[in-house]
Amino acid sequence: MIMKKTKLRIWRVVPTNQIGVQAPYFFVETTNLTREKAEIQARIDASKRTGLSRYESWNLTIEKFHCRKDGFGRYFKYHQ
């Protein structure tokens, strides 16, 4: 059995209006190996997940969130 290499990345998505109003943020997970492909996939997943992406006045701000995921699916911050 061949295992495909993946890397879990967690992205924080903040929908922001043109005048600065922010909707509640949410998280998106990607498992692509390269960061560029993971960021593209995060943008696609984020636009599918929120209805605000249909409007031109709303932008999705995506940033890499530095945390890990435990066995129960919760996110926790870590330091290195």
C-alpha positions as CSV (number, residue, x, y, z in Angstrom):
1,M,0.0,0.0,0.0
2,I,1.4,3.4,-1.0
3,M,0.8,6.3,1.4
4,K,0.4,9.7,-0.1
5,K,2.2,12.4,1.8
6,T,0.0,15.2,3.2
7,K,0.4,18.0,5.6
8,L,-2.6,19.4,7.6
9,R,-2.8,23.2,7.5
10,I,-5.5,25.1,9.3
11,W,-6.6,28.5,7.8
12,R,-8.5,31.2,9.5
13,V,-11.0,32.9,7.2
14,V,-12.5,36.3,8.0
15,P,-15.2,37.7,5.7
16,T,-14.7,41.5,5.5
17,N,-16.9,44.1,3.9
18,Q,-15.6,47.1,1.9
19,I,-16.3,49.5,4.8
20,G,-14.6,47.3,7.4
21,V,-17.5,45.3,8.9
22,Q,-16.4,41.7,9.7
23,A,-18.5,38.6,9.9
24,P,-17.7,35.9,12.3
25,Y,-14.5,34.0,11.4
26,F,-14.3,30.3,10.7
27,F,-11.6,27.7,10.0
28,V,-10.8,25.7,6.9
29,E,-8.5,22.7,6.8
30,T,-6.3,21.6,3.8
31,T,-4.1,18.6,3.4
32,N,-2.0,19.6,0.3
33,L,1.7,19.1,0.6
34,T,2.8,22.4,-1.0
35,R,1.7,25.7,0.6
36,E,0.7,27.4,-2.6
37,K,-1.7,24.6,-3.6
38,A,-3.0,24.5,0.0
39,E,-3.8,28.2,-0.1
40,I,-5.6,27.9,-3.4
41,Q,-7.6,25.0,-2.0
42,A,-8.4,27.0,1.2
43,R,-9.8,29.9,-0.9
44,I,-12.0,27.5,-2.8
45,D,-13.3,25.8,0.3
46,A,-13.9,29.1,2.1
47,S,-15.9,30.5,-0.8
48,K,-18.0,27.3,-0.9
49,R,-18.6,27.5,2.9
50,T,-19.9,31.1,3.1
51,G,-22.7,32.8,1.2
52,L,-21.0,36.2,1.5
53,S,-18.5,35.3,-1.2
54,R,-21.3,35.8,-3.8
55,Y,-21.3,39.5,-3.2
56,E,-18.7,41.8,-4.6
57,S,-18.6,44.0,-1.5
58,W,-17.3,41.1,0.7
59,N,-13.7,39.9,0.6
60,L,-12.4,36.7,2.3
61,T,-9.2,37.3,4.3
62,I,-7.3,34.0,4.6
63,E,-4.4,33.6,7.0
64,K,-2.4,30.6,8.2
65,F,-3.5,29.7,11.8
66,H,-0.7,28.3,13.9
67,C,-2.4,25.6,15.9
68,R,-2.7,21.8,16.1
69,K,-5.7,19.5,16.1
70,D,-6.2,16.9,18.8
71,G,-8.0,13.6,18.6
72,F,-11.3,15.1,19.4
73,G,-11.2,17.7,16.6
74,R,-10.4,20.7,18.8
75,Y,-7.8,23.2,17.9
76,F,-5.1,24.3,20.4
77,K,-2.2,26.6,20.2
78,Y,1.3,25.3,20.5
79,H,4.8,26.8,20.6
80,Q,8.1,25.7,19.2
